[in-house]
Amino acid sequence: MAGLIRRSDVDEVRSRTDIAAVIGEQVALKTAGVGSLKGLCPFHDERSPSFTVRPAVGRYHCFGCGVDGDVISFLMELDHLSFADAVESLASRLNYTLTYEDGQPQQDSANRVRLLEANRLAAEYFVGELATPAASPGQQFLTERGFDAQAAARFGIGWAPKSWDALTKHLRGKGFQEAELSAAGLVSSGDRGIYDRFRGRLVWPIRDLTGAVVGFGARRLLEDDQGPKYLNTPETAVYHKSQVLYGLDLAKRDISREHRVVVVEGYTDVMACHLAGVTTAVATCGTAFGADHIKVLRRVLGDEASANGEVIFTFDPDAAGQKAAVRAFAEEQRFAARTFVAVGVDGLDPSDLRTQRGDEAVRAMLEAKHPMFEYMIRRVLDMHDLDSVEGQVAALRAAVPIVATIRDDNVRPAYVRLLARWLAMDLAAVDREVQRGRRGGAARTGPDRRDSTRRETEAAPRPPRPPASLRSLPDDPATRLEREALMMIVQVPHLVGGDLIRRSTEVGFHNATLAVVRDAIGSQLAQLGGAGWLERLAGEVPDPIAPIVQELAFLPLPVRVSEEEQLARTAKATVASLVDRHLLRRKADLVRQLQRTEGAADAERGRELRKQLVVVEADRRTLRGA
């Protein structure tokens, strides 16, 4: 990205986007009163809907789990996107060109939209080609591995025809230039000009977290194909293989909900896992699992906030699989989650395991997982002759650096005991070697991430009181009136009217918490309603009271008729009742003062009080007629 997105562009994208349409793609929304839609919350499990969307104010709120926000935060929460990625995704939907603060070309956003559109159309083209007779090698490949047409459609699998420029011609017909197709990685250049990058291959679309196609992976099937077994899209402006995980767009919600991810080695392995019910499986795309992949997964796992998650790796028993295991182990401690290794029966990967032994075998393979440290230690021991003293000593020396790596003081001693037992060696001798290895620098510096998380939790101060909630307020008549009047002002200020709102901010409130919201409204009288109305109100109140502003914005209005005229009458009448209550108090106070006036000395005071009573009564009549 060129830099920070201009604030004006962010506001424009937010205001132009139909939040109900975006959320409606993920949540079945139904009408729930005037200006409100309701459905089951996508962020927590529930049986009765408590997730409310108010399109007029561009906000959502869940009365079950408390989550709330606008359309940008919805995508950030649901798809685990950064703020910039969420804005760019919405801009793409609107075909809106973003600008950036550092003055970089505005074309960056437009170019990204074009590349994504080219990839989308290419994916559609490949899917259509899979149904043709020429795609029989691809059809046979899928059938032999137990993937039917429904499975192919679920993962968007297609066929790149064995043609020099069939895709190129197709996309030119859609208005794309050669430079755009090259930038998208869909074509290559040679002595004879440009040609399709993928030809005569089975093709998997690779999608980002939002579900947009950013690239492709293509499997060699034809005998005369001299290319690599798998050919992927090269690095482009939208495809970065070190940051993309195949299947994450399908797995992200279950990963977030279950706090569990399964990392497999290939596209068909991801398919096999998902079809077997393991819907948290992902795979790298033509590159080793690395630090950037971990950053993405940690965000989806919620790994920064909890160490209770699980990351399960599957490795092939061949040399490449073992190298992958070593690389994964090198990155293992970047996770706060616990890491495991799952190995299939007879060394079968998930795809072959499902084909030969069925879905249950895939699930059983993952349930029989082993902790990563145990797997790595046993792997080292298997490389030595443990029946000889020399082999035992060599195995100890090879395993010590692994055990010394364990920073958790509660876990490491257990592995020292296991190592001593596996080697049939004296526990004290093994422990000395491990301690020597730690002192020698074999252990990684710094406290263990899980142990430090525990200590930080124990040492942390008590959490603050939970934020205020309307449910925590009293249910007496005075508080109810104040709550309903504020609901009207927050949700439909244009129907209440500026003058009536101003008067409501000058009356006394029975409930101190709601009085804070009243004062926030009073500070915004110059700019009632409009874009950012809720954000401005929430920004005026202390943090613990901000949730009350959100609740006031999403509670169903006490109106059964959806016509605006009826709503306007009800809104004005409710707020007027609040002001009238204040006038009644004022009248009662004046009457009490008048009753205390005595004799000629208080005559002037009495006349003044009667004048004020007349003004109050006139004010009340005006309110009733409003």
C-alpha positions as CSV (number, residue, x, y, z in Angstrom):
1,M,0.0,0.0,0.0
2,A,1.2,3.5,-0.8
3,G,0.7,5.0,2.7
4,L,-2.1,6.0,5.0
5,I,-5.5,6.2,3.4
6,R,-6.8,9.7,3.5
7,R,-9.4,10.3,6.2
8,S,-11.8,11.8,3.7
9,D,-11.7,8.7,1.6
10,V,-12.3,6.5,4.6
11,D,-15.3,8.5,5.5
12,E,-16.6,8.4,1.9
13,V,-16.2,4.7,1.7
14,R,-18.0,4.2,5.0
15,S,-20.9,6.5,4.1
16,R,-21.3,5.0,0.6
17,T,-21.3,1.4,1.8
18,D,-24.6,-0.2,2.6
19,I,-23.8,-1.9,5.9
20,A,-27.0,-4.0,5.7
21,A,-25.9,-5.4,2.4
22,V,-22.4,-6.3,3.6
23,I,-23.5,-7.8,6.9
24,G,-26.5,-9.5,5.1
25,E,-24.0,-11.6,3.1
26,Q,-22.9,-13.2,6.3
27,V,-26.0,-12.9,8.6
28,A,-29.6,-13.6,7.8
29,L,-31.2,-10.3,8.8
30,K,-34.9,-9.7,9.4
31,T,-36.8,-6.5,10.1
32,A,-37.0,-5.7,13.9
33,G,-38.8,-2.5,14.3
34,V,-38.3,0.9,12.8
35,G,-34.9,1.2,11.1
36,S,-33.6,-2.0,12.7
37,L,-32.6,-5.4,11.4
38,K,-31.8,-8.3,13.6
39,G,-30.0,-11.7,13.2
40,L,-27.9,-14.3,14.9
41,C,-24.5,-12.8,16.0
42,P,-21.6,-14.0,13.8
43,F,-19.2,-13.4,16.6
44,H,-20.6,-15.8,19.3
45,D,-22.9,-18.8,19.3
46,E,-26.6,-18.0,20.1
47,R,-30.0,-19.4,19.4
48,S,-32.1,-16.3,19.6
49,P,-31.0,-13.2,17.6
50,S,-29.5,-10.4,19.6
51,F,-27.3,-8.9,16.8
52,T,-28.9,-5.6,15.6
53,V,-28.0,-3.5,12.5
54,R,-29.2,0.0,12.0
55,P,-28.5,1.0,8.4
56,A,-29.5,4.6,8.9
57,V,-26.6,5.2,11.3
58,G,-24.3,2.6,9.7
59,R,-23.7,0.7,12.9
60,Y,-24.2,-2.8,14.4
61,H,-24.5,-3.9,18.0
62,C,-24.9,-7.3,19.7
63,F,-26.8,-7.3,23.0
64,G,-25.4,-10.8,23.7
65,C,-21.6,-10.4,23.5
66,G,-21.5,-6.6,23.4
67,V,-19.6,-6.3,20.1
68,D,-20.4,-3.2,18.1
69,G,-19.0,-1.0,15.3
70,D,-19.4,0.2,11.7
71,V,-19.0,-1.7,8.4
72,I,-15.2,-1.3,8.6
73,S,-14.9,-2.9,12.0
74,F,-17.3,-5.6,10.9
75,L,-14.9,-6.7,8.2
76,M,-11.9,-6.4,10.5
77,E,-13.6,-8.6,13.1
78,L,-15.1,-11.1,10.8
79,D,-12.3,-11.5,8.3
80,H,-9.4,-10.6,10.6
81,L,-8.3,-7.8,8.4
82,S,-6.2,-4.8,9.1
83,F,-8.0,-1.4,9.0
84,A,-6.4,-0.6,5.6
85,D,-7.3,-3.9,4.1
86,A,-10.9,-3.6,5.2
87,V,-11.2,-0.1,3.7
88,E,-9.6,-1.3,0.5
89,S,-11.9,-4.2,0.3
90,L,-15.0,-2.0,0.7
91,A,-13.5,0.5,-1.8
92,S,-13.1,-2.4,-4.3
93,R,-16.8,-3.3,-3.9
94,L,-17.7,0.3,-4.6
95,N,-15.2,0.7,-7.5
96,Y,-13.9,3.7,-5.6
97,T,-10.4,4.9,-6.1
98,L,-8.6,5.6,-2.8
99,T,-5.9,8.3,-2.3
100,Y,-3.1,8.1,0.2
101,E,-1.5,10.7,2.5
102,D,2.0,10.4,1.2
103,G,1.0,11.5,-2.3
104,Q,1.8,8.3,-4.0
105,P,-0.1,7.7,-7.2
106,Q,-3.8,7.3,-6.7
107,Q,-3.7,4.6,-9.3
108,D,-2.5,2.0,-6.7
109,S,-6.0,1.4,-5.5
110,A,-7.5,1.3,-9.0
111,N,-4.7,-1.1,-10.2
112,R,-5.4,-3.5,-7.3
113,V,-9.1,-3.5,-8.2
114,R,-8.2,-4.3,-11.8
115,L,-5.8,-7.2,-10.8
116,L,-8.4,-8.7,-8.5
117,E,-11.1,-8.5,-11.2
118,A,-8.8,-10.1,-13.7
119,N,-8.1,-13.0,-11.3
120,R,-11.8,-13.3,-10.6
121,L,-12.7,-13.6,-14.2
122,A,-9.8,-16.0,-14.8
123,A,-11.1,-18.2,-12.0
124,E,-14.6,-18.2,-13.5
125,Y,-13.1,-19.1,-16.9
126,F,-11.1,-22.0,-15.5
127,V,-14.2,-23.4,-13.7
128,G,-16.1,-23.3,-17.0
129,E,-13.3,-25.1,-18.8
130,L,-13.3,-28.0,-16.2
131,A,-16.6,-29.2,-17.6
132,T,-15.3,-29.5,-21.2
133,P,-14.1,-32.8,-22.7
134,A,-10.6,-31.4,-23.0
135,A,-10.4,-31.3,-19.2
136,S,-10.7,-35.1,-18.8
137,P,-7.2,-35.4,-17.3
138,G,-8.3,-33.0,-14.5
139,Q,-11.6,-34.7,-14.1
140,Q,-9.9,-38.1,-13.7
141,F,-7.4,-36.7,-11.2
142,L,-10.2,-35.4,-9.0
143,T,-12.2,-38.6,-9.3
144,E,-9.3,-40.8,-8.4
145,R,-8.8,-38.8,-5.2
146,G,-12.4,-38.9,-4.2
147,F,-13.4,-35.3,-5.1
148,D,-16.7,-35.1,-6.9
149,A,-18.1,-32.2,-8.9
150,Q,-19.6,-30.7,-5.7
151,A,-16.2,-30.7,-4.0
152,A,-14.6,-29.1,-7.1
153,A,-17.2,-26.4,-7.0
154,R,-16.8,-25.8,-3.3
155,F,-13.1,-25.1,-3.8
156,G,-13.5,-23.4,-7.2
157,I,-11.2,-25.8,-9.0
158,G,-10.9,-25.3,-12.7
159,W,-8.9,-26.3,-15.8
160,A,-6.5,-24.2,-17.8
161,P,-6.9,-25.4,-21.4
162,K,-3.8,-26.5,-23.3
163,S,-3.7,-23.4,-25.5
164,W,-1.2,-20.7,-26.2
165,D,-3.4,-17.8,-25.4
166,A,-7.0,-19.0,-24.8
167,L,-7.2,-17.2,-21.4
168,T,-5.5,-14.1,-22.8
169,K,-8.0,-13.8,-25.6
170,H,-10.9,-14.3,-23.1
171,L,-9.7,-11.5,-20.8
172,R,-8.9,-9.2,-23.7
173,G,-12.5,-9.6,-24.7
174,K,-13.4,-8.4,-21.1
175,G,-11.4,-5.2,-21.7
176,F,-8.1,-6.1,-20.1
177,Q,-4.7,-5.0,-21.5
178,E,-1.6,-7.1,-21.8
179,A,0.1,-5.1,-19.2
180,E,-2.7,-5.8,-16.7
181,L,-2.6,-9.5,-17.4
182,S,1.1,-9.5,-16.9
183,A,0.8,-7.6,-13.6
184,A,-1.7,-10.1,-12.4
185,G,0.7,-13.0,-13.2
186,L,-1.8,-14.6,-15.6
187,V,0.5,-14.4,-18.7
188,S,4.2,-14.8,-19.3
189,S,6.5,-13.4,-22.0
190,G,8.6,-15.2,-24.6
191,D,10.2,-14.8,-28.0
192,R,6.7,-15.2,-29.6
193,G,5.1,-12.6,-27.3
194,I,2.9,-13.2,-24.3
195,Y,1.2,-16.5,-23.6
196,D,-1.0,-18.0,-20.9
197,R,1.1,-18.9,-17.8
198,F,-1.2,-21.9,-17.0
199,R,-1.8,-24.3,-19.8
200,G,-3.1,-27.9,-19.7
201,R,-3.2,-27.9,-15.9
202,L,-5.7,-28.4,-13.0
203,V,-6.0,-25.0,-11.3
204,W,-6.8,-24.1,-7.7
205,P,-7.8,-20.4,-7.0
206,I,-5.9,-18.9,-4.1
207,R,-7.9,-16.4,-2.1
208,D,-7.1,-13.9,0.6
209,L,-9.0,-13.5,3.8
210,T,-11.8,-11.6,2.2
211,G,-12.3,-14.4,-0.4
212,A,-10.9,-12.4,-3.3
213,V,-8.9,-14.4,-5.8
214,V,-5.3,-13.2,-5.7
215,G,-3.5,-16.0,-7.5
216,F,-3.6,-19.6,-8.7
217,G,-1.8,-22.9,-8.1
218,A,-1.7,-25.3,-11.1
219,R,-1.0,-29.1,-11.0
220,R,0.9,-30.7,-13.9
221,L,-1.0,-33.6,-15.4
222,L,0.0,-34.0,-19.0
223,E,3.0,-36.1,-20.0
224,D,4.4,-33.6,-22.4
225,D,4.3,-30.8,-19.7
226,Q,8.0,-30.2,-18.9
227,G,7.2,-27.6,-16.2
228,P,7.3,-28.1,-12.4
229,K,4.7,-30.3,-10.6
230,Y,3.0,-27.3,-9.2
231,L,3.2,-23.9,-10.8
232,N,2.0,-20.9,-8.8
233,T,1.3,-17.3,-9.6
234,P,4.4,-15.2,-9.3
235,E,4.7,-12.3,-6.8
236,T,2.3,-9.5,-7.7
237,A,0.8,-6.5,-6.2
238,V,-2.0,-8.6,-4.7
239,Y,-0.3,-12.0,-4.3
240,H,2.5,-12.5,-1.8
241,K,3.1,-16.2,-1.2
242,S,4.8,-15.7,2.1
243,Q,1.6,-14.1,3.5
244,V,-1.1,-16.3,1.8
245,L,-2.4,-19.6,3.1
246,Y,-4.6,-21.7,0.8
247,G,-8.0,-22.4,2.4
248,L,-7.8,-19.7,5.0
249,D,-10.8,-17.9,3.5
250,L,-12.9,-21.0,4.2
251,A,-11.3,-21.9,7.5
252,K,-11.0,-18.6,9.2
253,R,-14.3,-18.6,11.1
254,D,-13.8,-22.1,12.5
255,I,-10.2,-21.4,13.3
256,S,-11.3,-18.3,15.3
257,R,-14.2,-20.2,17.0
258,E,-12.2,-23.4,17.8
259,H,-8.8,-21.7,18.4
260,R,-7.3,-24.5,16.4
261,V,-5.6,-24.6,13.0
262,V,-4.3,-27.6,11.0
263,V,-1.4,-26.8,8.7
264,V,-1.1,-29.3,5.8
265,E,1.3,-29.5,2.8
266,G,-0.9,-29.3,-0.3
267,Y,-4.1,-28.1,-1.9
268,T,-5.6,-31.7,-2.0
269,D,-4.7,-32.1,1.7
270,V,-6.7,-29.0,2.5
271,M,-9.7,-30.3,0.5
272,A,-9.5,-33.8,2.1
273,C,-9.5,-32.3,5.6
274,H,-12.4,-30.0,5.0
275,L,-14.5,-32.7,3.3
276,A,-13.6,-35.0,6.3
277,G,-15.0,-32.4,8.7
278,V,-11.7,-30.8,9.7
279,T,-12.6,-27.3,8.5
280,T,-9.6,-25.5,10.1
281,A,-7.1,-26.9,7.6
282,V,-4.8,-24.5,5.5
283,A,-1.7,-24.9,3.4
284,T,1.2,-22.7,2.2
285,C,1.3,-21.9,-1.5
286,G,4.6,-23.0,-3.0
287,T,6.8,-21.8,-0.2
288,A,7.9,-22.9,3.3
289,F,5.8,-22.1,6.4
290,G,7.4,-18.9,7.8
291,A,7.1,-16.0,10.1
292,D,4.7,-14.0,7.9
293,H,2.3,-17.0,7.8
294,I,2.5,-17.1,11.6
295,K,1.5,-13.4,11.9
296,V,-1.6,-14.1,9.8
297,L,-2.6,-17.2,11.7
298,R,-2.0,-15.6,15.1
299,R,-4.4,-12.9,14.2
300,V,-7.1,-15.3,13.1
301,L,-6.4,-17.7,16.1
302,G,-6.6,-14.8,18.6
303,D,-3.2,-16.0,19.6
304,E,-2.1,-12.7,21.0
305,A,-4.9,-12.8,23.6
306,S,-4.8,-16.5,24.6
307,A,-2.3,-19.3,24.8
308,N,-5.1,-21.9,24.8
309,G,-5.1,-22.5,21.0
310,E,-3.7,-25.4,19.1
311,V,-1.6,-25.5,15.9
312,I,-1.3,-28.9,14.3
313,F,1.3,-29.6,11.6
314,T,1.1,-32.6,9.2
315,F,4.3,-33.6,7.5
316,D,5.1,-36.2,4.8
317,P,7.6,-38.8,5.9
318,D,9.9,-38.1,3.0
319,A,13.0,-35.9,3.0
320,A,11.0,-32.8,2.0
321,G,8.5,-33.4,4.7
322,Q,11.2,-33.7,7.3
323,K,12.8,-30.5,6.2
324,A,9.4,-28.8,6.5
325,A,9.2,-30.2,10.1
326,V,12.6,-28.7,11.0
327,R,11.6,-25.3,9.6
328,A,8.3,-25.4,11.4
329,F,10.0,-26.3,14.7
330,A,12.4,-23.3,14.2
331,E,9.3,-21.0,14.1
332,E,7.4,-22.9,16.8
333,Q,7.9,-20.5,19.6
334,R,6.5,-17.6,17.7
335,F,3.1,-19.0,18.7
336,A,1.6,-18.6,22.1
337,A,-0.6,-21.6,21.2
338,R,0.5,-25.1,21.8
339,T,2.0,-26.8,18.7
340,F,1.5,-30.4,17.7
341,V,2.5,-32.8,14.9
342,A,0.1,-35.3,13.3
343,V,1.4,-38.2,11.2
344,G,-0.9,-40.4,9.1
345,V,-1.0,-44.2,9.3
346,D,1.8,-45.6,7.1
347,G,3.0,-42.1,6.5
348,L,0.0,-41.2,4.3
349,D,-0.9,-37.6,3.9
350,P,-4.5,-36.4,4.5
351,S,-5.5,-36.7,0.8
352,D,-4.2,-40.3,0.4
353,L,-5.4,-41.2,3.8
354,R,-9.0,-40.1,3.0
355,T,-8.9,-41.9,-0.4
356,Q,-7.7,-45.2,1.0
357,R,-9.3,-45.2,4.5
358,G,-12.0,-42.7,4.6
359,D,-13.0,-39.5,6.4
360,E,-12.7,-41.1,9.9
361,A,-9.1,-41.9,9.3
362,V,-8.3,-38.3,8.6
363,R,-10.0,-37.2,11.8
364,A,-8.3,-39.9,13.8
365,M,-4.9,-38.9,12.5
366,L,-5.3,-35.4,13.9
367,E,-6.7,-36.6,17.2
368,A,-3.6,-38.8,17.6
369,K,-1.4,-35.7,17.4
370,H,1.9,-35.4,19.4
371,P,3.4,-32.3,20.9
372,M,5.9,-30.7,18.6
373,F,8.8,-31.1,21.1
374,E,8.1,-34.8,21.6
375,Y,8.0,-35.3,17.8
376,M,11.3,-33.6,17.2
377,I,13.0,-35.4,20.1
378,R,11.8,-38.8,18.8
379,R,12.8,-37.9,15.3
380,V,16.4,-37.3,16.5
381,L,16.4,-40.5,18.5
382,D,15.3,-42.5,15.6
383,M,18.4,-41.5,13.7
384,H,20.7,-43.3,16.3
385,D,21.3,-46.8,17.4
386,L,20.0,-46.8,20.9
387,D,21.1,-50.4,21.5
388,S,24.7,-49.2,21.9
389,V,26.3,-46.9,24.5
390,E,27.9,-44.9,21.8
391,G,24.5,-44.5,20.0
392,Q,22.8,-43.5,23.2
393,V,25.5,-40.8,23.9
394,A,25.3,-39.5,20.4
395,A,21.5,-39.4,20.6
396,L,21.7,-37.5,23.9
397,R,24.0,-34.9,22.4
398,A,21.7,-34.5,19.4
399,A,18.5,-34.2,21.6
400,V,19.9,-31.9,24.3
401,P,19.6,-28.7,22.1
402,I,16.0,-29.4,21.5
403,V,15.1,-29.9,25.2
404,A,17.3,-26.9,26.2
405,T,15.1,-24.9,23.8
406,I,12.1,-25.4,26.0
407,R,11.7,-22.2,28.0
408,D,8.8,-23.2,30.2
409,D,10.2,-24.3,33.5
410,N,7.2,-26.5,34.1
411,V,7.5,-28.4,30.8
412,R,11.2,-28.8,30.4
413,P,11.8,-31.1,33.4
414,A,9.1,-33.4,32.1
415,Y,10.9,-33.8,28.8
416,V,14.2,-34.3,30.6
417,R,12.6,-37.3,32.4
418,L,11.1,-38.6,29.1
419,L,14.5,-38.3,27.4
420,A,16.2,-40.2,30.2
421,R,13.6,-42.9,29.9
422,W,13.8,-43.2,26.1
423,L,17.6,-43.4,26.3
424,A,17.6,-45.7,29.3
425,M,20.1,-43.3,30.9
426,D,20.5,-41.8,34.4
427,L,18.1,-38.9,35.0
428,A,20.7,-36.8,36.8
429,A,23.2,-37.3,33.9
430,V,20.6,-36.2,31.3
431,D,19.6,-33.2,33.4
432,R,23.2,-32.1,33.7
433,E,23.6,-32.2,30.0
434,V,20.5,-30.2,29.4
435,Q,21.5,-27.6,32.0
436,R,24.9,-27.4,30.3
437,G,23.2,-26.9,27.0
438,R,21.1,-24.0,28.4
439,R,24.1,-22.3,29.9
440,G,26.0,-22.7,26.6
441,G,23.4,-20.8,24.7
442,A,21.5,-23.6,23.2
443,A,18.3,-22.3,24.8
444,R,16.7,-19.4,23.3
445,T,16.9,-16.2,25.4
446,G,14.0,-14.7,27.2
447,P,11.2,-16.2,29.3
448,D,8.9,-18.9,27.9
449,R,6.0,-17.3,26.1
450,R,3.4,-19.5,27.9
451,D,5.0,-19.2,31.3
452,S,5.4,-15.4,30.9
453,T,1.8,-15.1,29.9
454,R,0.8,-16.9,33.1
455,R,3.1,-14.7,35.2
456,E,1.9,-11.5,33.6
457,T,-1.7,-12.6,34.2
458,E,-1.0,-13.3,37.8
459,A,0.8,-10.1,38.3
460,A,-1.7,-7.9,36.5
461,P,-3.9,-5.6,38.5
462,R,-7.5,-6.5,39.0
463,P,-9.5,-5.8,35.9
464,P,-11.6,-2.6,35.9
465,R,-15.3,-2.7,36.5
466,P,-17.3,-3.9,33.6
467,P,-18.6,-1.1,31.4
468,A,-22.0,0.4,32.1
469,S,-25.0,-1.3,30.5
470,L,-28.6,-0.2,30.3
471,R,-29.5,-3.5,31.9
472,S,-27.6,-2.5,35.0
473,L,-29.7,0.6,35.4
474,P,-32.8,0.8,37.6
475,D,-36.2,0.1,36.0
476,D,-38.2,2.8,37.8
477,P,-40.5,5.1,35.7
478,A,-38.2,8.1,35.8
479,T,-35.2,6.1,34.5
480,R,-37.4,4.5,31.8
481,L,-38.6,7.9,30.5
482,E,-35.0,9.2,30.4
483,R,-33.8,6.1,28.6
484,E,-36.6,6.2,26.0
485,A,-36.1,9.9,25.4
486,L,-32.4,9.5,24.9
487,M,-33.1,6.6,22.5
488,M,-35.1,8.9,20.3
489,I,-32.5,11.6,20.4
490,V,-29.7,9.3,19.6
491,Q,-31.5,7.3,16.9
492,V,-33.7,9.9,15.1
493,P,-32.5,13.4,16.1
494,H,-33.8,14.8,12.8
495,L,-37.3,13.8,13.8
496,V,-37.1,15.1,17.4
497,G,-35.9,18.6,16.3
498,G,-33.0,20.7,17.4
499,D,-35.0,23.0,19.7
500,L,-36.6,20.1,21.7
501,I,-33.3,18.4,22.0
502,R,-31.7,21.5,23.3
503,R,-34.4,21.8,25.9
504,S,-34.0,18.2,26.9
505,T,-30.3,18.8,27.6
506,E,-31.2,21.5,30.1
507,V,-33.5,19.4,32.3
508,G,-32.5,17.5,35.4
509,F,-32.1,13.7,35.2
510,H,-33.0,11.2,37.8
511,N,-30.3,8.7,36.7
512,A,-26.7,10.0,36.9
513,T,-25.4,7.6,34.2
514,L,-27.9,8.8,31.7
515,A,-27.2,12.4,32.7
516,V,-23.7,11.9,31.3
517,V,-25.2,10.9,28.0
518,R,-27.5,14.0,28.2
519,D,-24.4,16.2,28.7
520,A,-22.7,14.6,25.7
521,I,-25.7,15.4,23.5
522,G,-25.6,19.0,24.8
523,S,-22.0,19.3,23.7
524,Q,-23.0,18.3,20.2
525,L,-26.0,20.6,19.6
526,A,-24.2,22.4,16.8
527,Q,-23.9,19.2,14.8
528,L,-26.9,16.9,15.6
529,G,-27.0,13.6,13.6
530,G,-25.3,13.0,10.3
531,A,-22.1,11.2,9.6
532,G,-20.1,10.2,12.7
533,W,-23.0,11.1,15.1
534,L,-22.6,8.1,17.3
535,E,-18.8,8.3,17.2
536,R,-18.9,11.9,18.4
537,L,-21.3,11.1,21.2
538,A,-19.3,8.0,22.4
539,G,-16.2,10.2,22.3
540,E,-17.7,12.7,24.7
541,V,-18.5,10.2,27.5
542,P,-16.1,8.3,29.7
543,D,-15.0,4.9,28.3
544,P,-17.1,2.9,30.7
545,I,-20.3,4.7,29.6
546,A,-19.6,4.5,25.8
547,P,-21.4,1.1,25.6
548,I,-24.6,2.8,26.8
549,V,-24.4,5.2,23.8
550,Q,-24.2,2.1,21.5
551,E,-27.1,0.4,23.3
552,L,-29.3,3.5,23.0
553,A,-28.6,3.5,19.3
554,F,-29.7,-0.1,18.8
555,L,-32.5,-0.7,21.2
556,P,-35.8,-1.2,19.2
557,L,-37.8,2.0,19.2
558,P,-41.1,1.7,21.1
559,V,-43.1,2.2,17.9
560,R,-45.1,-0.4,16.0
561,V,-45.9,1.6,12.9
562,S,-43.0,2.1,10.5
563,E,-44.3,5.3,8.9
564,E,-42.0,8.2,9.5
565,E,-44.8,10.5,10.4
566,Q,-46.0,8.3,13.2
567,L,-42.4,7.8,14.4
568,A,-41.8,11.6,14.4
569,R,-44.9,12.1,16.6
570,T,-43.8,9.4,19.0
571,A,-40.3,10.7,19.1
572,K,-41.3,14.3,19.8
573,A,-43.9,13.2,22.4
574,T,-41.4,11.1,24.3
575,V,-38.8,13.8,24.5
576,A,-41.5,16.4,25.3
577,S,-42.6,14.2,28.2
578,L,-39.1,14.4,29.6
579,V,-39.2,18.2,29.3
580,D,-42.7,18.4,30.7
581,R,-41.6,16.3,33.7
582,H,-39.0,19.0,34.3
583,L,-41.7,21.7,34.0
584,L,-44.0,19.9,36.4
585,R,-41.2,19.9,38.9
586,R,-40.7,23.6,38.3
587,K,-44.4,24.2,38.7
588,A,-44.5,22.3,42.0
589,D,-41.5,24.2,43.3
590,L,-43.1,27.5,42.4
591,V,-46.4,26.5,44.1
592,R,-44.5,25.6,47.3
593,Q,-42.7,28.9,47.2
594,L,-46.0,30.8,46.6
595,Q,-47.6,29.0,49.6
596,R,-44.8,30.3,51.8
597,T,-45.3,34.0,50.9
598,E,-47.2,35.9,53.6
599,G,-48.4,39.5,54.0
600,A,-47.7,42.7,52.2
601,A,-43.9,42.2,52.5
602,D,-44.1,39.2,50.2
603,A,-46.6,40.7,47.7
604,E,-44.0,41.5,45.1
605,R,-42.5,38.1,45.5
606,G,-45.9,36.5,45.1
607,R,-46.6,38.4,41.9
608,E,-43.3,37.3,40.4
609,L,-43.9,33.7,41.3
610,R,-47.4,33.8,39.7
611,K,-45.9,35.2,36.5
612,Q,-43.4,32.4,36.4
613,L,-46.3,29.9,36.9
614,V,-48.1,31.4,33.9
615,V,-45.0,31.0,31.8
616,V,-44.5,27.4,32.9
617,E,-48.2,26.5,32.1
618,A,-47.9,28.2,28.7
619,D,-44.7,26.3,28.0
620,R,-46.5,23.0,28.9
621,R,-49.4,23.8,26.6
622,T,-46.9,24.5,23.8
623,L,-45.2,21.2,24.4
624,R,-48.5,19.3,24.3
625,G,-49.4,21.0,21.0
626,A,-45.9,20.3,19.5
